[in-house]
Amino acid sequence: MIPVRVWAPRARRVDLIVEGTARAMSPEPGDWYAAQLPAGTRYAFSLDGGPARPDPRSAYQPEGVHGPSEVVDTSAFAWTDRNYQGVEALGAVMYELHVGTFTPQGTLRSAIERLDYLKDLGVTMVELMPLAAFPGRAGWGYDGVALWSVHEAYGGPRALQEFVDAAHARGLGVCLDVVHNHLGPSGNYLGEFGPYFTDRHHTPWGAAVNLDGDGSHEVRRFIIDSCLRWFSDFHVDALRLDAVHALIDESHPHLLAQLSDEVAALRDRLARPLSLIAESDLNDVSMVTPTARGGLGMDAQWDDDVHHALHAWLTGERHGYYGDFGDSETLAKAFTEVFVHNGTYSSFREKIWGRPVPAEVDRRRFVTFTENHDQVGNRGMGDRPSERHPLGLVAGGAALVLLSPFTPMIFQGQEFAASTPFPFFTDHDDDELAEAVRRGRREEFARHGWAELYGADASVPDPQSPSTFERAHLRWEELDQDPHRTMLAWFRRLIQVRARLEEMPRPHTAFDYGRDWCALRRADVVVAVNRAEEPVHIHVGGGDLDAAMGEHQPCLKDGVLQLPGRSSALVLGVPTSAH
């Protein structure tokens, strides 16, 4: 028998519903109610005789987010990863994937079949976009409502255990993207059970999660216990915490600091690395400062400023939040100072933003990328840079990220210049909600100036159309075709070089640039990129031209690299005196 418990301070009575029959649950101190059920039983709760509701801590919603929950015995899985030593998130080569579009079948079990490919590529940690159950079958997962569950269409909780176990067998870590700052609008019944939300604070999604008001102790436990469970019951190695700037908490300790300390204690008990990676818009180094020094204790955080600086420099795009980026000096600042807005004016936010990052802070604490689900999927068409720009420049941007001192991340298919876009898609069965989503995407398309980029006749893809979801599926047959095969070889080489750099104790890093070129130097490695149409000459001080990407081949002679227009090059064996 498996214990089933629910916190329901707003109810005078809670009934357990099994096969249409209701029976009273046993009250416990602190407004909890308890019962026991065999594994596999489907059940729901009724509050004061009201309609059946799924368990807020449900592990599995086999009939969708509005249906009954199913009892899952997570301890029954036969793990084979006893000899797995774990993977640190800092310095890992991360690979973000969306389970529903990564393979034709769109399941965790089918994704296992691609783990050997990721291992061969050089990936060391796989990051799964959110798996918590959400309405319908197709979606990004950021509108999840059963935050302890694994989406049925992906295979449910057992499939996640199988995926993690298979990844560990190959020495790959697994990072799970989790969303605690809001719940989706359809299937969100938490407010009926207790004070999970508060009007004291507001977020872009409405009322904030209640982290510091009456009843917040159990709300905080709802979040923290779910995180600890992913680590202990599902053996994940890291959690990526979505938009933590929307976790508004004026109490002490802050939720993130409390979570950090409790994960650290679990890390000691399990004797393997466990990491917390925050998505934060604050540009504040306190996010990755240890709690013992007054920080929030995250191990790492996403760094959008590096993406914006690099994307704007490579593509020439200046609309929306790219307005403060695009020149070589700003690019150099991003690579050397981590944040571009580090106490400077942000025109997009219309205020002074961010704080400086001290030089002694490990740059591996900042996860960087040229593509991710947001920066591709939230474009008007969900198009990738390789669809619109020369591959020599796209490859150069990837090289700068992969060989930087930061922790790099690749987005699914980027490594072979996938032709498939990654547009925003949903599968709501509520017609009113579906139309609201369509309208919201159209308004965002206009607000961010995408029509100026794509043309006045362009229209945002319908998120509710099955074809929008289908277009996002990777085409694995492209691996054997050019130019996809050439790009894949480039990524493999870059990751091999990065692995050698990671073996060095903090290799020296420098960033040189001109108006239309830049050169990142780390130890004896140089990555050079020329965004202009005309060739440039860059002094690299010797070495050997190892690889290049572009329409024309570069020339290295007497320590000077002649780099053709719109291309990139990798030079190895550069003498340290050249720094």
C-alpha positions in Angstrom: 0.0 0.0 0.0 1.2 3.5 -0.8 0.3 6.5 1.4 -1.8 9.2 -0.3 -1.9 12.6 1.5 -3.3 16.0 0.7 -3.1 19.4 2.3 -6.5 21.1 2.2 -6.8 23.9 4.8 -9.9 25.3 3.0 -11.9 22.1 3.4 -13.8 20.8 6.3 -13.9 17.3 4.8 -11.9 15.5 2.1 -13.2 12.4 0.5 -11.2 9.9 -1.5 -12.9 8.8 -4.7 -12.0 5.4 -6.2 -14.1 3.9 -9.0 -16.9 6.4 -8.3 -17.1 5.5 -4.6 -16.2 8.2 -2.0 -14.9 7.6 1.5 -13.7 10.1 4.1 -10.0 10.5 4.4 -8.4 10.6 7.9 -7.6 14.1 9.1 -4.0 14.7 10.3 -2.5 17.7 12.1 -1.8 20.8 10.0 -4.8 20.4 7.7 -3.6 17.2 6.1 -5.8 14.3 5.1 -4.4 10.7 4.6 -5.3 7.3 3.1 -3.5 4.3 1.6 -4.0 2.8 -1.8 -2.4 0.0 -3.9 0.0 1.1 -6.7 -1.9 1.5 -10.0 -5.1 2.7 -8.3 -6.8 5.6 -10.0 -8.2 8.1 -7.5 -9.4 11.7 -7.0 -10.3 14.0 -4.1 -13.6 15.7 -3.3 -13.5 18.8 -1.1 -16.6 19.2 1.0 -18.7 17.2 -1.4 -17.5 19.1 -4.5 -16.4 17.7 -7.9 -13.6 15.2 -8.2 -10.2 16.8 -8.4 -6.7 15.3 -9.1 -4.1 15.0 -6.4 -1.9 18.2 -6.3 1.1 15.9 -5.8 0.0 13.4 -8.4 2.9 11.5 -10.0 0.8 10.5 -13.0 -2.3 11.7 -14.8 -3.1 8.9 -17.3 -6.4 10.5 -18.4 -5.1 14.0 -18.6 -4.9 16.9 -16.2 -8.7 16.9 -15.5 -8.9 13.2 -14.8 -8.1 11.0 -11.9 -4.5 10.5 -10.6 -2.8 7.2 -10.4 -0.8 5.8 -7.5 2.8 5.2 -8.5 5.4 3.3 -6.4 8.6 5.1 -7.6 10.6 2.8 -5.4 9.7 -0.2 -7.5 12.0 0.7 -10.4 15.1 -1.4 -10.6 17.9 1.1 -11.1 21.2 0.0 -12.7 23.2 3.2 -12.1 24.8 2.2 -8.8 28.3 2.8 -10.3 27.4 6.1 -11.8 29.4 8.9 -10.3 27.3 11.8 -11.4 27.9 14.8 -13.7 28.6 18.4 -12.5 26.5 21.0 -14.4 29.3 23.5 -14.3 31.4 23.1 -17.4 29.1 20.4 -18.9 28.2 20.4 -22.5 24.5 20.7 -22.2 21.9 19.7 -24.8 18.3 21.0 -24.5 15.6 18.9 -26.1 11.8 18.8 -26.3 10.7 15.2 -25.8 7.6 15.6 -28.1 9.6 16.7 -31.1 13.0 15.1 -30.6 12.0 11.9 -32.2 9.1 10.9 -34.5 7.4 9.0 -31.7 7.8 12.0 -29.3 8.4 9.9 -26.1 11.0 9.4 -23.5 11.5 5.8 -24.5 12.1 6.7 -28.1 14.5 9.4 -27.0 16.7 6.7 -25.3 17.5 5.5 -28.8 19.3 8.8 -29.5 21.4 8.8 -26.4 24.4 7.1 -28.1 24.3 9.8 -30.7 24.5 12.5 -28.0 27.3 10.7 -26.3 29.2 10.5 -29.6 28.6 14.1 -30.2 30.3 15.0 -26.9 27.3 16.0 -24.9 27.7 15.4 -21.1 24.3 16.6 -19.8 20.9 16.3 -21.5 18.3 19.0 -20.5 14.7 18.0 -20.8 12.1 20.7 -21.4 9.3 20.5 -18.8 7.6 17.2 -18.4 4.9 18.1 -15.9 1.4 17.2 -17.2 -0.3 20.0 -19.2 -3.5 20.1 -21.2 -3.6 18.1 -24.4 -0.8 16.1 -25.9 1.4 18.7 -27.7 2.9 21.7 -26.0 6.2 23.2 -24.7 5.4 22.3 -21.1 5.5 25.7 -19.5 1.8 25.6 -18.9 2.0 22.5 -16.7 -0.5 22.1 -13.9 0.4 18.8 -12.3 3.9 19.8 -11.2 4.8 16.5 -9.6 3.8 14.4 -12.6 5.3 13.2 -15.9 3.2 14.0 -18.9 1.3 10.9 -20.1 2.0 11.5 -23.8 5.7 11.3 -23.0 5.4 7.9 -21.3 4.7 8.8 -17.6 7.0 8.5 -14.6 8.3 5.0 -15.3 9.5 6.2 -18.7 11.4 9.1 -17.1 13.2 6.6 -14.7 14.1 4.5 -17.7 15.4 7.5 -19.6 17.6 8.7 -16.7 18.9 5.2 -16.0 19.8 4.8 -19.7 21.5 8.1 -19.8 23.5 7.3 -16.7 24.6 4.0 -18.2 26.3 6.1 -20.9 27.8 8.6 -18.4 25.4 11.3 -19.4 23.8 13.5 -16.8 20.1 14.6 -17.0 18.8 18.1 -16.2 15.0 18.6 -15.8 13.4 21.9 -16.5 10.8 22.7 -13.8 8.3 25.6 -13.6 7.2 26.8 -10.2 6.5 30.5 -10.9 3.0 29.9 -12.3 0.6 27.2 -13.5 -1.2 26.9 -16.7 -4.8 28.2 -16.8 -6.5 24.9 -17.7 -6.5 22.1 -15.1 -5.1 24.4 -12.3 -7.1 23.3 -9.2 -4.5 24.2 -6.6 -6.4 27.3 -5.4 -9.3 25.1 -4.4 -7.1 23.2 -1.9 -5.3 26.0 -0.2 -3.7 29.5 -0.4 -1.2 28.5 -3.2 -1.6 32.0 -4.8 -1.7 35.5 -3.5 -2.9 38.9 -4.8 -0.1 40.6 -2.7 2.3 40.0 -5.6 1.7 39.8 -9.3 3.6 38.2 -12.2 3.1 38.3 -16.0 0.8 35.3 -15.5 -1.4 36.9 -12.9 -1.5 36.3 -9.1 1.9 35.1 -7.8 2.6 31.8 -6.1 2.3 32.4 -2.3 5.8 32.2 -0.9 5.6 34.7 2.0 2.0 35.0 3.1 -0.4 33.1 5.3 -0.1 29.3 4.6 3.1 29.8 2.6 5.0 27.2 4.6 3.2 24.4 3.0 3.3 26.1 -0.5 7.1 26.3 -0.1 7.2 22.6 0.9 5.1 21.8 -2.2 7.8 23.3 -4.4 10.9 22.1 -2.4 9.6 18.6 -1.8 9.0 18.2 -5.6 12.5 19.2 -6.3 14.0 16.8 -3.8 11.8 14.1 -5.2 13.2 14.5 -8.8 16.7 14.1 -7.4 15.9 11.1 -5.1 13.2 9.1 -6.8 14.1 9.9 -10.5 17.9 10.3 -10.0 18.1 13.5 -12.1 21.4 15.3 -11.8 20.2 18.9 -12.2 17.1 21.1 -12.2 16.7 24.1 -14.4 14.4 26.5 -12.6 12.2 28.6 -14.9 12.0 32.4 -14.6 13.0 32.6 -10.9 12.7 36.4 -11.0 8.9 35.7 -10.9 9.2 33.8 -7.6 8.4 36.8 -5.4 9.5 36.2 -1.9 9.9 38.9 0.7 10.5 36.5 3.6 13.8 35.1 4.9 15.3 32.8 3.8 14.3 33.3 0.2 12.7 30.2 -1.3 15.7 29.7 -3.6 18.2 29.9 -0.7 16.1 27.4 1.3 16.0 25.1 -1.7 19.7 25.4 -2.2 20.5 24.5 1.4 18.1 21.5 1.3 19.5 20.2 -2.0 23.1 20.6 -0.6 22.1 18.4 2.3 20.6 15.8 0.0 23.7 16.0 -2.2 25.8 15.0 0.9 23.4 12.1 1.7 23.4 10.8 -1.9 27.2 11.4 -2.4 26.8 12.6 -6.0 26.6 16.0 -7.7 23.2 17.7 -7.7 22.9 21.1 -9.4 20.4 23.9 -9.5 20.4 26.2 -12.6 18.3 29.3 -12.5 16.8 31.2 -15.4 17.0 34.8 -14.1 16.4 38.1 -15.8 17.9 40.0 -12.9 21.6 40.1 -14.0 22.5 39.8 -10.4 25.5 37.8 -9.3 23.8 37.1 -5.9 21.9 34.4 -7.8 25.0 32.2 -7.9 26.6 33.4 -4.7 26.6 30.7 -1.9 24.0 31.1 0.8 26.7 31.2 3.4 27.8 34.5 1.8 24.3 35.9 1.7 23.4 34.8 -1.9 20.6 32.6 -3.2 23.0 29.6 -3.7 22.2 28.6 -7.3 25.0 26.6 -8.9 24.5 28.3 -12.3 22.2 30.6 -14.2 21.3 31.2 -17.8 23.0 34.3 -19.3 20.8 35.9 -22.0 23.1 38.9 -22.4 25.7 36.7 -24.1 23.1 35.3 -26.5 21.7 38.8 -27.3 25.1 40.3 -27.9 26.2 37.4 -30.1 22.9 37.1 -32.0 22.7 40.8 -32.7 26.3 40.9 -33.8 26.0 38.0 -36.1 22.6 38.8 -37.7 22.3 42.5 -37.6 18.9 42.3 -35.8 18.2 45.3 -33.6 14.5 45.1 -32.8 12.9 44.6 -29.4 15.4 43.5 -26.7 18.3 43.4 -29.2 18.3 47.3 -29.3 21.2 47.7 -26.9 23.3 45.0 -28.6 25.1 44.5 -31.9 28.5 46.2 -32.0 31.8 44.5 -31.4 32.5 46.4 -28.2 29.3 45.1 -26.6 30.1 41.6 -27.7 33.5 41.8 -26.1 31.9 43.1 -22.9 29.5 40.1 -22.8 32.3 37.6 -23.2 34.6 39.2 -20.6 32.2 40.7 -18.1 29.3 38.2 -18.3 26.5 40.8 -18.3 26.2 43.7 -20.7 23.7 45.3 -18.4 25.7 45.3 -15.2 24.6 48.6 -13.7 24.0 50.3 -17.1 20.8 51.6 -18.7 18.6 49.0 -20.5 16.5 50.7 -23.2 14.2 47.7 -23.4 13.5 47.9 -19.6 13.8 51.7 -19.5 15.9 51.6 -16.3 19.3 50.9 -14.9 19.8 47.2 -14.8 22.1 44.5 -13.3 25.2 44.4 -11.3 28.9 43.6 -12.2 30.2 40.1 -11.9 33.6 40.0 -10.0 36.5 38.6 -11.9 37.0 35.8 -9.4 33.5 34.3 -10.0 33.8 31.1 -12.0 32.5 31.7 -15.5 31.2 28.2 -15.7 28.4 29.4 -13.5 26.8 31.0 -16.5 25.1 28.9 -19.1 25.3 30.4 -22.6 23.9 29.5 -26.0 23.2 30.8 -29.5 19.9 28.8 -29.6 17.4 27.6 -27.0 13.7 27.0 -26.9 12.9 30.7 -26.1 15.3 32.4 -28.5 14.1 30.2 -31.4 10.5 29.4 -30.4 9.6 32.9 -29.4 10.7 34.3 -32.7 7.7 35.1 -35.0 8.2 32.0 -37.1 10.2 29.8 -34.8 13.0 30.0 -37.3 16.6 29.1 -36.6 19.6 31.3 -37.4 20.8 28.7 -40.0 17.6 29.3 -42.0 18.3 33.0 -42.5 22.1 33.5 -42.2 25.3 32.1 -43.8 26.4 28.8 -42.2 29.9 30.3 -41.7 28.5 32.9 -39.3 26.2 30.4 -37.6 29.1 28.0 -37.1 31.2 30.9 -35.7 28.7 31.8 -33.1 28.5 28.2 -31.9 32.3 28.1 -31.8 32.5 31.2 -29.6 30.0 29.7 -27.1 31.5 26.2 -27.1 35.0 27.3 -26.6 34.2 30.1 -24.1 34.9 29.9 -20.4 31.1 29.6 -19.8 29.0 26.4 -19.6 27.7 25.9 -23.2 24.3 24.6 -24.2 23.1 23.3 -27.6 19.5 23.3 -28.7 18.2 20.1 -30.3 19.2 19.9 -34.0 21.4 23.0 -33.9 24.4 20.8 -34.2 23.5 19.7 -37.7 21.8 23.0 -38.8 18.4 21.3 -38.7 16.0 22.7 -41.3 13.0 22.3 -39.0 11.8 25.3 -37.1 10.7 25.3 -33.5 7.5 27.4 -33.4 5.2 27.8 -30.4 2.5 25.1 -30.3 -0.4 24.1 -28.0 -3.2 21.6 -27.9 -5.9 23.2 -25.7 -9.4 21.6 -25.9 -11.0 24.8 -24.5 -12.0 26.8 -27.5 -11.9 30.1 -25.6 -8.5 29.5 -24.3 -7.2 28.3 -27.7 -8.4 31.5 -29.3 -6.8 33.6 -26.5 -3.5 31.9 -27.2 -3.8 32.6 -30.9 -4.6 36.2 -30.2 -1.7 36.5 -27.8 0.8 35.2 -30.3 -0.5 37.6 -33.0 -0.2 40.6 -30.6 3.3 39.5 -29.5 4.3 39.2 -33.2 3.3 42.8 -33.8 4.7 44.1 -30.5 8.2 42.8 -31.1 8.4 44.0 -34.6 8.6 40.6 -36.3 6.6 41.9 -39.3 9.5 44.2 -40.1 11.9 41.3 -40.2 9.7 38.8 -42.0 7.7 41.1 -44.2 4.3 42.8 -43.9 2.5 39.8 -45.3 3.9 37.4 -42.8 1.6 35.8 -40.2 2.4 34.0 -37.0 1.9 30.2 -37.2 -1.3 29.0 -35.5 -0.2 27.4 -32.3 -3.2 25.2 -32.2 -2.7 23.7 -35.7 -1.4 20.1 -35.6 0.9 21.1 -38.6 2.7 23.7 -36.4 3.6 20.9 -34.0 4.6 18.5 -36.8 6.9 21.0 -38.4 9.0 21.1 -35.3 9.9 17.4 -35.4 13.6 16.9 -36.1 14.4 15.2 -39.4 17.1 12.8 -38.5 17.7 11.8 -42.1 19.5 15.2 -42.5 22.5 13.8 -40.6 23.7 12.1 -43.8 23.1 15.2 -46.1 25.1 18.3 -46.6 25.3 21.0 -45.3 24.0 19.2 -42.2 26.8 16.6 -42.2 29.4 19.4 -42.4 28.0 21.3 -39.5 27.8 18.2 -37.4 31.5 17.5 -38.0 32.2 21.1 -37.0 30.4 20.7 -33.7 32.1 17.4 -32.9 35.5 19.0 -33.4 34.7 22.0 -31.3 33.5 19.8 -28.4 36.7 17.8 -28.7 38.8 20.9 -28.4 36.6 22.1 -25.5 37.2 18.9 -23.6 40.9 19.5 -23.8 40.5 23.0 -22.5 38.5 21.8 -19.6 41.4 19.7 -18.5 43.5 22.9 -18.0 43.3 24.8 -14.7 41.4 28.0 -15.7 43.1 28.6 -19.1 43.9 32.2 -20.0 41.1 33.9 -21.9 41.2 37.1 -24.1 38.8 38.7 -26.6 40.1 40.8 -29.5 37.9 42.5 -32.0 37.5 45.0 -34.8 34.5 46.6 -36.3 33.3 43.4 -38.1 35.5 40.7 -36.7 36.3 39.1 -33.3 38.7 36.5 -32.0 38.3 34.5 -28.8 41.6 33.2 -27.4 41.7 30.5 -24.7 45.1 28.9 -23.9 46.5 27.9 -27.3 43.1 28.0 -29.1 41.7 30.9 -31.2 38.2 31.1 -32.7 37.9 33.9 -35.3 34.7 35.2 -36.9 34.3 37.7 -39.7 30.8 39.0 -40.2 31.7 41.4 -43.0 31.5 40.6 -46.7 35.1 41.5 -47.2 38.1 39.4 -45.9 40.0 40.6 -42.8 43.5 39.9 -41.6 43.8 38.8 -37.9 47.1 38.4 -36.1 47.0 35.1 -34.2 50.7 34.6 -33.5 51.3 31.2 -35.1 49.5 27.9 -34.7 47.8 25.7 -37.2 44.5 26.2 -39.0 42.5 23.3 -37.7 39.0 23.8 -39.2 37.0 26.5 -41.0 33.4 27.1 -42.0 32.3 29.3 -44.8 31.9 29.6 -48.5 35.7 30.2 -49.0 38.7 28.8 -47.1 40.9 31.0 -44.9 44.7 31.2 -45.1 47.1 31.3 -42.2 50.6 32.5 -43.0 53.3 33.9 -40.7 50.9 34.1 -37.8 48.3 36.1 -39.8 44.9 34.6 -40.5 43.3 35.9 -43.7 39.6 35.2 -43.0 37.1 35.4 -45.9 33.8 37.3 -45.5 31.0 35.7 -43.5 33.1 32.9 -42.2 34.8 31.5 -39.1 38.0 29.5 -38.3 39.5 27.5 -35.5 43.2 27.8 -35.0 45.2 25.5 -32.6 48.7 25.6 -31.2 48.8 29.4 -30.8 51.9 30.3 -28.6 50.9 31.8 -25.3 53.1 34.8 -26.1 50.5 35.8 -28.6 48.1 36.6 -25.8 
